[in-house]
């Protein structure tokens, strides 16, 4: 969008040992910065007053959600996020995670309060107008659609949300040097590219480079982030998914992708099960669903502003 961008701070997760989410540290961080967050709400108020938008689009952003809840007079809000599928009866069930899911459902209801929700999903599901929920496909970056996918690549692409998992990748690669791995991670001060061994190369996080390599790889190994899963599905790349520890959203993402038939879910980066994955996935049905994104977005906007 060719419009001014005004960055504002927001809430963020805290991690333990660069691997698992620390709920205690996250909550303490939020409470410790409450005065700062109230200032951000006032800034949002000033921006809305100045720009007079017809609709506010919120991509599952907590500060924008708190703004929507606390302001009586403000434009309609469309809240977008795959997390709103937690409120859909057709979403994957995970009874073994019921305690974590309870807090996640409360959080998603909070972020979608007083808003029309666009729940992003890997597959079609009925809209729920009574709950102000429209189900739509992943909204993916345009660069993805400009790529040509290699049906069968000669390497495995790894994405680590947290560099604390790098040791697991190194250990597996040492035992399986016949498999070529390219791994992207968030290690501070890491070089742009580091060849750890003939079979394993580490890359500093780079969205464009990662996407280009995804189009050329055989399999994708990642920590179950919704966008990475969706991009791999669009390119027809089978997935090996290892959710971040104590991150219920990613745990359910992995179960959902496994149930959808596009990958395998595991608790660690023991990549032996890569042998169970096919070389490629069919893409026709999923791509048709992704193409419906603009129509579904406008449906949600029209519901928010009261148009039929």
C-alpha positions, 0 to 999 in steps of 0.5 A, a space after each residue: 500500500 502506497 500510504 504512510 507507515 507509522 510504527 508503534 510498539 506492541 506486546 510481544 512474547 518472551 522466550 526461555 532458552 531461545 526455544 519455548 514461550 515463557 508465559 510468566 516472563 511474557 505476563 510480567 513484561 506486559 504488566 511492567 509496561 502498562 503505562 507505555 501501552 496506555 500511551 500507545 492507545 492514545 497515539 492510536 486514538 490521535 491517528 484515527 481522529 486525524 485520518 478518519 478511516 471508514 474501516 480499521 483492519 487489524 491483523 490480530 494486533 493486541 493494541 489495536 484490539 484494545 483500542 477497539 474495545 475501549 473506544 465507544 465511538 470509532 470506525 468498524 473493525 475487521 480483525 484478521 487472523 488464522 487464530 479466529 478459527 479457534 472459535 469455529 466448530 469445524 476446526 481441528 480438535 486437540 483435547 490433550 491441549 484443553 488447558 492451553 486452548 482455554 487461555 488461547 480461546 479467551 485471548 482470541 475472543 478478546 482480540 476479536 471483541 466488537 469486531 468482524 472476524 476474518 478467520 484465515 484457514 488452510 481449507 474452506 469452512 462455512 461462514 458464521 455471520 451470527 458470530 460475525 466470523 467469515 472464513 477466508 484463505 491465507 493472505 499471502 505475499 505477492 512475491 510467492 505468486 511470481 515463483 516457479 516451483 521445482 517439483 522435486 528439489 535436491 535439498 531440505 529447507 529448514 526455518 527455525 523461529 528460535 535459534 535455540 533449536 539449531 543444535 538439534 539440526 546440527 546433531 541430525 545432520 552429523 548422522 545423516 550427511 547424505 541429506 543436504 540441509 539449508 537452515 534459516 534462523 534468528 541467531 544474533 550477529 550471525 553471518 548472512 551465510 555460514 557453511 557448517 559442513 558440506 551437508 548443512 548451511 545456515 542462513 540469517 533470516 531473509 524473507 526473499 531468499 527463504 521464499 526463493 529457496 522454498 520454491 526449489 527445495 524438496 521438503 520444508 521443515 519449520 516451526 508451524 507458523 501459519 504463513 510458512 505452512 501456507 506458502 509451502 502448501 501453495 508451492 506443493 512442498 510437504 512439511 515436517 512441523 515442530 511447533 515451538 515448545 509451550 506455544 499452543 497456537 503452533 501446536 494446533 497449526 501443526 495438527 491442522 496441517 497434518 489432518 489436512 494432509 500436507 505434512 507431519 507433526 513432531 515434538 523435536 527436529 529428529 528428521 528421520 521421518 522425512 522419508 515418510 513424506 512424498 516428494 510433492 503435493 497437489 496444489 490445484 485445490 489449495 491455490 483455488 482457495 487462496 485465489 478467493 482471498 480478495 472476495 472473502 476480505 470484501 465480504 468481511 468488510 461489508 459485514 463490518 460496515 453493515 452492507 449486504 
